[in-house]
Amino acid sequence: MVAVPSLVNLPKRQAISMIESSGLEIGTLRYIPDISIDLVIKQLYNGKEIPEGDSLQKGSVIDLVLGKGLSNQRTPVPDLIGYNLESAKNKILGSSLNLGTFIYDNTIKTGDDTLNAFVYKQNPEFNPDVSLQLGSGIYLWMTVDSAKLPADSTLLISPDTTPAVDTSSK
C-alpha cells in the first residue's frame, strides 16, 4: 500500500512526477474552466475525490482535474510517429492531452515486440496548423514493422539499412 500524495494546487508536471514516484499511475487529465492553467484542482481515484494520505494499492490509477484557464485554450497536436509507447505517452501528457487508446498491429507477437513497438499512425494526425482543446485524446497505432512508417520519416534508422561499401576490388 502507498499513501496518496497531496497534489491539489500543484502544477501538472510536478503532480505527475509525484504520482509516478509514489508507485501510483497517472490516469486521465480532465480540464475544467478555472482561473488557473494546468494546476491540479482535484485528484480522483475511480471517479471520486481521494484525499492526501489515503492508502491505495501500488499501481493504482489517479486521474487529475486541472484548470484550463477561462478561455478555450488549445494546444498543438504533437508528432508521435516513430516514438515508443512510453515516450509518446509522455509527449501527449506534456502537451496537456490524453492517450485515448493504442492498438498493436499483427506484427506484435511477443513481450519484446511490445517493448520495441513504435507509433506508425496517430489520430488526429500531426499538423503544425492544427490544435486541440486541452484534455483531448490522441489515438495511436503501434507496430515493429518499419515499412509502415511514412516515407518521409527519419525517426527510426536501423543499422541494417546502411549501404555496404565493397572495398575488395580496389
Disulfide bonds with the S-S distance in Angstrom:
none
